[in-house]
Amino acid sequence: MGKRRHELLKPLLEVQAPKLPSLTENSQQKSPAQAQPINKSLASALIEQAASVNKPSDFRPQFPPGLNAVLKSQASAPPTESLRIPLTKKWLQPSLPDTNNLGRKLPRVRMANMIRKWYGTVLDRILPPLPPEEWYQLKGLASGEIEWEGPPARRPGNETRSPTGNAQSELTLDQILDLAFRKPKGSSPADGNHELTPRYMQRLWTNVFSTCPLLTWDPQKNCWNVRWGHRSILKTQQPSSTIDADLFSGVDKLGKVKTG
């Protein structure tokens, strides 16, 4: 799991303390995001849950509310543009046998190893939600509402100083000639390279946006809402060229000439 994925998933993997009865009747109910986490990994909490049931096959994992909402939403309709293996509903709980190969009760160590392996698979397949500001920024880039500023400027190459004090490139003469006569990449579609045009980048952002969920708390329903970046929510830009209204004043919406 990459560093960025770990940062996005970290708030969802915090194990919350059990809810205690309130001392006042009119106290406000806090959202799970404001609840105090306890110092325990989610994998350890799932292992303790499995050990508390009579049979391992009856184990039903209890995820934190935010993570549970993302998992169920992604498993119900996995994004087709994702390059990761889809997270289907069968992966929402591990398949634990009640006995081992010898017909004896499944040892706790074996059960813990199976849960850790299943838990790692789920973390590898889940698509973490983006922060709201990044999600809306990506939406603007995918819809064209935010103008692309172009690729960042390339850093200058490393240079060394010759004994005379002049800047000298580290490339040898053979390397310079090879670069000069080499066929440029992206000159044909067969090379697999594309020119970074605004239209091409907008298509890429649209594919990325469809794999990014947004997790928000609904205080009225007291639950988490998961919103995916579907293409249907992207606003299409109006054509920049102006149309002469007088030219089509006698034509209806179906393209037929108005009579009478």
Short mmCIF file of the C-alpha atoms (twelve columns), coordinates in Angstrom:
data_MODEL
# 
_entry.id   MODEL 
# 
loop_
_atom_site.group_PDB 
_atom_site.id 
_atom_site.type_symbol 
_atom_site.label_atom_id 
_atom_site.label_alt_id 
_atom_site.label_comp_id 
_atom_site.label_asym_id 
_atom_site.label_seq_id 
_atom_site.Cartn_x 
_atom_site.Cartn_y 
_atom_site.Cartn_z 
_atom_site.pdbx_PDB_model_num 
ATOM 1   C CA . MET A 1   0.000   0.000   0.000   1 
ATOM 2   C CA . GLY A 2   1.479   3.341   -1.068  1 
ATOM 3   C CA . LYS A 3   2.135   6.281   1.213   1 
ATOM 4   C CA . ARG A 4   -0.733  8.347   -0.209  1 
ATOM 5   C CA . ARG A 5   -3.229  5.475   0.096   1 
ATOM 6   C CA . HIS A 6   -2.086  4.903   3.670   1 
ATOM 7   C CA . GLU A 7   -2.680  8.575   4.531   1 
ATOM 8   C CA . LEU A 8   -6.182  8.524   3.015   1 
ATOM 9   C CA . LEU A 9   -7.168  5.249   4.695   1 
ATOM 10  C CA . LYS A 10  -5.709  6.014   8.115   1 
ATOM 11  C CA . PRO A 11  -8.765  7.943   9.435   1 
ATOM 12  C CA . LEU A 12  -11.068 5.108   8.332   1 
ATOM 13  C CA . LEU A 13  -9.036  2.386   10.064  1 
ATOM 14  C CA . GLU A 14  -9.161  3.925   13.542  1 
ATOM 15  C CA . VAL A 15  -10.995 1.725   16.017  1 
ATOM 16  C CA . GLN A 16  -13.508 3.814   17.949  1 
ATOM 17  C CA . ALA A 17  -14.164 3.380   21.632  1 
ATOM 18  C CA . PRO A 18  -17.481 1.695   22.518  1 
ATOM 19  C CA . LYS A 19  -20.425 4.025   22.965  1 
ATOM 20  C CA . LEU A 20  -21.303 4.818   26.582  1 
ATOM 21  C CA . PRO A 21  -24.750 5.912   27.776  1 
ATOM 22  C CA . SER A 22  -25.079 9.684   27.971  1 
ATOM 23  C CA . LEU A 23  -25.580 11.309  31.361  1 
ATOM 24  C CA . THR A 24  -27.795 14.061  29.941  1 
ATOM 25  C CA . GLU A 25  -30.837 13.492  27.817  1 
ATOM 26  C CA . ASN A 26  -30.386 16.608  25.657  1 
ATOM 27  C CA . SER A 27  -26.718 16.069  24.867  1 
ATOM 28  C CA . GLN A 28  -25.794 16.356  21.207  1 
ATOM 29  C CA . GLN A 29  -24.782 13.190  19.403  1 
ATOM 30  C CA . LYS A 30  -21.285 13.343  17.914  1 
ATOM 31  C CA . SER A 31  -20.460 11.952  14.513  1 
ATOM 32  C CA . PRO A 32  -18.043 9.004   14.276  1 
ATOM 33  C CA . ALA A 33  -15.453 11.427  12.883  1 
ATOM 34  C CA . GLN A 34  -15.483 13.287  16.221  1 
ATOM 35  C CA . ALA A 35  -15.364 10.159  18.375  1 
ATOM 36  C CA . GLN A 36  -12.198 9.420   20.314  1 
ATOM 37  C CA . PRO A 37  -10.164 6.548   18.771  1 
ATOM 38  C CA . ILE A 38  -8.460  3.954   20.942  1 
ATOM 39  C CA . ASN A 39  -4.912  2.685   20.537  1 
ATOM 40  C CA . LYS A 40  -5.696  -0.588  18.759  1 
ATOM 41  C CA . SER A 41  -5.202  -1.707  15.173  1 
ATOM 42  C CA . LEU A 42  -8.232  -2.741  13.168  1 
ATOM 43  C CA . ALA A 43  -6.679  -6.140  12.403  1 
ATOM 44  C CA . SER A 44  -6.323  -6.868  16.144  1 
ATOM 45  C CA . ALA A 45  -9.911  -5.767  16.749  1 
ATOM 46  C CA . LEU A 46  -11.183 -8.095  14.001  1 
ATOM 47  C CA . ILE A 47  -9.232  -11.010 15.463  1 
ATOM 48  C CA . GLU A 48  -10.781 -10.361 18.881  1 
ATOM 49  C CA . GLN A 49  -14.220 -10.266 17.279  1 
ATOM 50  C CA . ALA A 50  -13.631 -13.632 15.607  1 
ATOM 51  C CA . ALA A 51  -12.393 -15.167 18.857  1 
ATOM 52  C CA . SER A 52  -15.582 -14.113 20.665  1 
ATOM 53  C CA . VAL A 53  -17.927 -16.174 18.458  1 
ATOM 54  C CA . ASN A 54  -18.639 -19.841 19.025  1 
ATOM 55  C CA . LYS A 55  -17.739 -20.977 15.515  1 
ATOM 56  C CA . PRO A 56  -15.309 -19.200 13.146  1 
ATOM 57  C CA . SER A 57  -17.775 -19.637 10.276  1 
ATOM 58  C CA . ASP A 58  -20.260 -17.407 12.159  1 
ATOM 59  C CA . PHE A 59  -17.807 -14.492 12.262  1 
ATOM 60  C CA . ARG A 60  -19.205 -11.265 10.789  1 
ATOM 61  C CA . PRO A 61  -16.632 -8.455  10.849  1 
ATOM 62  C CA . GLN A 62  -17.671 -5.139  12.363  1 
ATOM 63  C CA . PHE A 63  -15.840 -2.331  10.556  1 
ATOM 64  C CA . PRO A 64  -15.722 1.315   11.646  1 
ATOM 65  C CA . PRO A 65  -18.787 3.165   10.288  1 
ATOM 66  C CA . GLY A 66  -16.941 5.198   7.648   1 
ATOM 67  C CA . LEU A 67  -14.956 2.244   6.316   1 
ATOM 68  C CA . ASN A 68  -18.065 0.062   6.340   1 
ATOM 69  C CA . ALA A 69  -19.934 2.611   4.189   1 
ATOM 70  C CA . VAL A 70  -17.118 2.779   1.613   1 
ATOM 71  C CA . LEU A 71  -16.753 -1.005  1.467   1 
ATOM 72  C CA . LYS A 72  -20.455 -1.645  0.920   1 
ATOM 73  C CA . SER A 73  -20.739 1.123   -1.668  1 
ATOM 74  C CA . GLN A 74  -17.734 -0.092  -3.642  1 
ATOM 75  C CA . ALA A 75  -18.772 -3.760  -3.465  1 
ATOM 76  C CA . SER A 76  -22.306 -2.984  -4.679  1 
ATOM 77  C CA . ALA A 77  -21.046 -1.258  -7.853  1 
ATOM 78  C CA . PRO A 78  -17.267 -1.590  -8.435  1 
ATOM 79  C CA . PRO A 79  -15.913 1.169   -10.735 1 
ATOM 80  C CA . THR A 80  -15.051 -0.310  -14.120 1 
ATOM 81  C CA . GLU A 81  -12.239 2.211   -14.723 1 
ATOM 82  C CA . SER A 82  -10.254 1.040   -11.685 1 
ATOM 83  C CA . LEU A 83  -6.988  -0.769  -12.453 1 
ATOM 84  C CA . ARG A 84  -7.187  -2.734  -9.191  1 
ATOM 85  C CA . ILE A 85  -8.895  -6.077  -8.745  1 
ATOM 86  C CA . PRO A 86  -12.603 -5.400  -8.054  1 
ATOM 87  C CA . LEU A 87  -13.801 -5.617  -4.474  1 
ATOM 88  C CA . THR A 88  -16.889 -7.833  -4.617  1 
ATOM 89  C CA . LYS A 89  -19.378 -8.597  -1.863  1 
ATOM 90  C CA . LYS A 90  -17.809 -11.973 -1.082  1 
ATOM 91  C CA . TRP A 91  -14.681 -10.176 0.176   1 
ATOM 92  C CA . LEU A 92  -16.596 -8.246  2.848   1 
ATOM 93  C CA . GLN A 93  -16.125 -11.174 5.219   1 
ATOM 94  C CA . PRO A 94  -13.482 -13.910 5.407   1 
ATOM 95  C CA . SER A 95  -14.164 -17.569 4.750   1 
ATOM 96  C CA . LEU A 96  -13.138 -19.311 7.986   1 
ATOM 97  C CA . PRO A 97  -13.534 -23.072 8.498   1 
ATOM 98  C CA . ASP A 98  -14.655 -24.433 11.836  1 
ATOM 99  C CA . THR A 99  -12.014 -27.193 11.889  1 
ATOM 100 C CA . ASN A 100 -8.555  -27.803 10.481  1 
ATOM 101 C CA . ASN A 101 -7.461  -30.619 8.163   1 
ATOM 102 C CA . LEU A 102 -7.382  -33.053 11.081  1 
ATOM 103 C CA . GLY A 103 -10.971 -32.330 12.051  1 
ATOM 104 C CA . ARG A 104 -9.962  -30.484 15.191  1 
ATOM 105 C CA . LYS A 105 -11.052 -27.034 16.299  1 
ATOM 106 C CA . LEU A 106 -9.417  -24.306 14.239  1 
ATOM 107 C CA . PRO A 107 -6.456  -22.966 16.264  1 
ATOM 108 C CA . ARG A 108 -6.587  -19.293 17.140  1 
ATOM 109 C CA . VAL A 109 -3.179  -18.669 15.576  1 
ATOM 110 C CA . ARG A 110 -4.352  -20.151 12.278  1 
ATOM 111 C CA . MET A 111 -7.567  -18.117 12.434  1 
ATOM 112 C CA . ALA A 112 -5.600  -14.931 13.147  1 
ATOM 113 C CA . ASN A 113 -3.316  -15.530 10.160  1 
ATOM 114 C CA . MET A 114 -6.289  -16.087 7.854   1 
ATOM 115 C CA . ILE A 115 -7.948  -12.870 9.052   1 
ATOM 116 C CA . ARG A 116 -4.745  -10.873 8.545   1 
ATOM 117 C CA . LYS A 117 -4.381  -12.228 5.011   1 
ATOM 118 C CA . TRP A 118 -8.016  -11.431 4.195   1 
ATOM 119 C CA . TYR A 119 -7.692  -7.989  5.799   1 
ATOM 120 C CA . GLY A 120 -4.625  -7.202  3.675   1 
ATOM 121 C CA . THR A 121 -6.505  -8.189  0.516   1 
ATOM 122 C CA . VAL A 122 -9.401  -5.891  1.400   1 
ATOM 123 C CA . LEU A 123 -7.048  -2.963  2.046   1 
ATOM 124 C CA . ASP A 124 -5.333  -3.552  -1.295  1 
ATOM 125 C CA . ARG A 125 -8.626  -3.478  -3.219  1 
ATOM 126 C CA . ILE A 126 -10.449 -0.655  -1.480  1 
ATOM 127 C CA . LEU A 127 -10.517 2.767   -3.159  1 
ATOM 128 C CA . PRO A 128 -9.965  5.366   -0.413  1 
ATOM 129 C CA . PRO A 129 -12.095 8.530   -0.392  1 
ATOM 130 C CA . LEU A 130 -10.495 11.854  -1.229  1 
ATOM 131 C CA . PRO A 131 -10.709 14.978  0.950   1 
ATOM 132 C CA . PRO A 132 -13.590 17.230  -0.170  1 
ATOM 133 C CA . GLU A 133 -11.336 19.993  -1.533  1 
ATOM 134 C CA . GLU A 134 -9.341  17.537  -3.660  1 
ATOM 135 C CA . TRP A 135 -12.477 15.703  -4.819  1 
ATOM 136 C CA . TYR A 136 -14.136 18.914  -6.060  1 
ATOM 137 C CA . GLN A 137 -10.897 20.081  -7.664  1 
ATOM 138 C CA . LEU A 138 -10.639 16.801  -9.572  1 
ATOM 139 C CA . LYS A 139 -14.287 17.171  -10.559 1 
ATOM 140 C CA . GLY A 140 -13.554 20.608  -11.997 1 
ATOM 141 C CA . LEU A 141 -10.611 19.297  -14.010 1 
ATOM 142 C CA . ALA A 142 -12.658 16.360  -15.332 1 
ATOM 143 C CA . SER A 143 -15.596 18.557  -16.338 1 
ATOM 144 C CA . GLY A 144 -13.452 21.313  -17.829 1 
ATOM 145 C CA . GLU A 145 -14.621 23.956  -15.341 1 
ATOM 146 C CA . ILE A 146 -11.022 24.318  -14.102 1 
ATOM 147 C CA . GLU A 147 -8.551  25.140  -16.831 1 
ATOM 148 C CA . TRP A 148 -5.461  22.962  -17.043 1 
ATOM 149 C CA . GLU A 149 -2.290  24.983  -16.594 1 
ATOM 150 C CA . GLY A 150 -0.130  22.567  -18.555 1 
ATOM 151 C CA . PRO A 151 2.618   20.190  -17.422 1 
ATOM 152 C CA . PRO A 152 5.088   21.479  -14.820 1 
ATOM 153 C CA . ALA A 153 8.344   22.891  -16.089 1 
ATOM 154 C CA . ARG A 154 11.167  20.399  -16.315 1 
ATOM 155 C CA . ARG A 155 14.114  20.829  -14.008 1 
ATOM 156 C CA . PRO A 156 17.378  21.861  -15.653 1 
ATOM 157 C CA . GLY A 157 19.933  19.102  -16.074 1 
ATOM 158 C CA . ASN A 158 22.955  18.758  -13.856 1 
ATOM 159 C CA . GLU A 159 25.905  20.721  -15.115 1 
ATOM 160 C CA . THR A 160 29.565  20.636  -14.193 1 
ATOM 161 C CA . ARG A 161 32.168  23.329  -14.452 1 
ATOM 162 C CA . SER A 162 35.169  22.910  -16.695 1 
ATOM 163 C CA . PRO A 163 38.619  24.086  -15.579 1 
ATOM 164 C CA . THR A 164 38.046  27.284  -17.589 1 
ATOM 165 C CA . GLY A 165 34.882  28.057  -15.606 1 
ATOM 166 C CA . ASN A 166 32.386  27.428  -18.425 1 
ATOM 167 C CA . ALA A 167 29.311  25.263  -17.848 1 
ATOM 168 C CA . GLN A 168 29.739  21.834  -19.401 1 
ATOM 169 C CA . SER A 169 27.075  19.171  -19.834 1 
ATOM 170 C CA . GLU A 170 27.633  15.712  -18.348 1 
ATOM 171 C CA . LEU A 171 26.487  14.076  -21.601 1 
ATOM 172 C CA . THR A 172 29.154  12.588  -23.796 1 
ATOM 173 C CA . LEU A 173 29.386  13.255  -27.525 1 
ATOM 174 C CA . ASP A 174 27.983  9.823   -28.370 1 
ATOM 175 C CA . GLN A 175 24.958  10.444  -26.135 1 
ATOM 176 C CA . ILE A 176 24.344  13.859  -27.707 1 
ATOM 177 C CA . LEU A 177 24.448  12.374  -31.224 1 
ATOM 178 C CA . ASP A 178 22.133  9.550   -30.138 1 
ATOM 179 C CA . LEU A 179 19.592  12.066  -28.814 1 
ATOM 180 C CA . ALA A 180 19.871  14.196  -31.945 1 
ATOM 181 C CA . PHE A 181 19.139  11.393  -34.423 1 
ATOM 182 C CA . ARG A 182 16.764  9.336   -32.264 1 
ATOM 183 C CA . LYS A 183 13.183  9.052   -33.459 1 
ATOM 184 C CA . PRO A 184 11.027  11.213  -31.188 1 
ATOM 185 C CA . LYS A 185 8.622   9.333   -28.941 1 
ATOM 186 C CA . GLY A 186 4.932   9.794   -29.518 1 
ATOM 187 C CA . SER A 187 5.354   10.413  -33.228 1 
ATOM 188 C CA . SER A 188 2.941   7.573   -33.949 1 
ATOM 189 C CA . PRO A 189 0.130   5.912   -31.934 1 
ATOM 190 C CA . ALA A 190 2.095   2.656   -32.016 1 
ATOM 191 C CA . ASP A 191 4.670   4.151   -29.637 1 
ATOM 192 C CA . GLY A 192 2.061   4.258   -26.865 1 
ATOM 193 C CA . ASN A 193 2.750   7.907   -26.064 1 
ATOM 194 C CA . HIS A 194 0.290   10.768  -26.313 1 
ATOM 195 C CA . GLU A 195 0.652   14.476  -26.593 1 
ATOM 196 C CA . LEU A 196 -0.465  16.135  -23.372 1 
ATOM 197 C CA . THR A 197 -3.317  18.204  -24.727 1 
ATOM 198 C CA . PRO A 198 -6.102  19.639  -22.508 1 
ATOM 199 C CA . ARG A 199 -8.625  17.293  -24.117 1 
ATOM 200 C CA . TYR A 200 -6.470  14.214  -23.501 1 
ATOM 201 C CA . MET A 201 -5.839  15.215  -19.876 1 
ATOM 202 C CA . GLN A 202 -9.574  15.808  -19.335 1 
ATOM 203 C CA . ARG A 203 -10.296 12.220  -20.435 1 
ATOM 204 C CA . LEU A 204 -7.676  10.934  -17.998 1 
ATOM 205 C CA . TRP A 205 -9.100  13.000  -15.147 1 
ATOM 206 C CA . THR A 206 -12.578 11.714  -15.950 1 
ATOM 207 C CA . ASN A 207 -11.380 8.114   -15.603 1 
ATOM 208 C CA . VAL A 208 -9.578  8.902   -12.345 1 
ATOM 209 C CA . PHE A 209 -12.566 10.841  -11.013 1 
ATOM 210 C CA . SER A 210 -14.858 7.833   -11.531 1 
ATOM 211 C CA . THR A 211 -12.696 5.795   -9.118  1 
ATOM 212 C CA . CYS A 212 -12.625 8.402   -6.321  1 
ATOM 213 C CA . PRO A 213 -15.357 8.405   -3.660  1 
ATOM 214 C CA . LEU A 214 -16.343 11.278  -1.397  1 
ATOM 215 C CA . LEU A 215 -17.301 10.432  2.180   1 
ATOM 216 C CA . THR A 216 -19.570 12.887  3.994   1 
ATOM 217 C CA . TRP A 217 -21.497 12.728  7.275   1 
ATOM 218 C CA . ASP A 218 -25.264 13.247  7.221   1 
ATOM 219 C CA . PRO A 219 -26.320 14.607  10.633  1 
ATOM 220 C CA . GLN A 220 -30.037 14.253  9.871   1 
ATOM 221 C CA . LYS A 221 -29.894 10.553  8.968   1 
ATOM 222 C CA . ASN A 222 -26.973 9.929   11.356  1 
ATOM 223 C CA . CYS A 223 -24.984 7.974   8.798   1 
ATOM 224 C CA . TRP A 224 -22.170 8.234   6.278   1 
ATOM 225 C CA . ASN A 225 -22.872 8.992   2.614   1 
ATOM 226 C CA . VAL A 226 -20.577 7.809   -0.174  1 
ATOM 227 C CA . ARG A 227 -20.621 9.675   -3.478  1 
ATOM 228 C CA . TRP A 228 -18.671 8.438   -6.483  1 
ATOM 229 C CA . GLY A 229 -17.369 10.532  -9.343  1 
ATOM 230 C CA . HIS A 230 -19.674 9.198   -12.033 1 
ATOM 231 C CA . ARG A 231 -19.618 10.753  -15.458 1 
ATOM 232 C CA . SER A 232 -23.288 11.695  -15.106 1 
ATOM 233 C CA . ILE A 233 -22.538 14.363  -12.466 1 
ATOM 234 C CA . LEU A 234 -19.986 16.132  -14.659 1 
ATOM 235 C CA . LYS A 235 -21.319 19.327  -16.182 1 
ATOM 236 C CA . THR A 236 -20.819 19.606  -19.903 1 
ATOM 237 C CA . GLN A 237 -19.337 22.873  -21.096 1 
ATOM 238 C CA . GLN A 238 -21.344 25.095  -23.374 1 
ATOM 239 C CA . PRO A 239 -19.827 25.682  -26.811 1 
ATOM 240 C CA . SER A 240 -17.659 28.771  -26.893 1 
ATOM 241 C CA . SER A 241 -18.834 29.896  -30.311 1 
ATOM 242 C CA . THR A 242 -21.954 32.088  -30.362 1 
ATOM 243 C CA . ILE A 243 -24.917 31.060  -32.474 1 
ATOM 244 C CA . ASP A 244 -26.936 33.621  -34.344 1 
ATOM 245 C CA . ALA A 245 -30.440 33.299  -32.930 1 
ATOM 246 C CA . ASP A 246 -32.009 35.052  -35.923 1 
ATOM 247 C CA . LEU A 247 -30.640 32.358  -38.259 1 
ATOM 248 C CA . PHE A 248 -32.681 29.637  -36.511 1 
ATOM 249 C CA . SER A 249 -35.626 31.725  -35.392 1 
ATOM 250 C CA . GLY A 250 -38.031 29.858  -37.672 1 
ATOM 251 C CA . VAL A 251 -36.878 26.346  -36.639 1 
ATOM 252 C CA . ASP A 252 -38.216 24.388  -33.659 1 
ATOM 253 C CA . LYS A 253 -36.234 22.065  -31.368 1 
ATOM 254 C CA . LEU A 254 -36.755 19.110  -33.733 1 
ATOM 255 C CA . GLY A 255 -35.220 20.995  -36.658 1 
ATOM 256 C CA . LYS A 256 -38.514 21.528  -38.480 1 
ATOM 257 C CA . VAL A 257 -39.602 24.840  -39.945 1 
ATOM 258 C CA . LYS A 258 -42.354 26.484  -37.929 1 
ATOM 259 C CA . THR A 259 -45.627 27.047  -39.788 1 
ATOM 260 C CA . GLY A 260 -48.289 29.581  -38.913 1 
# 
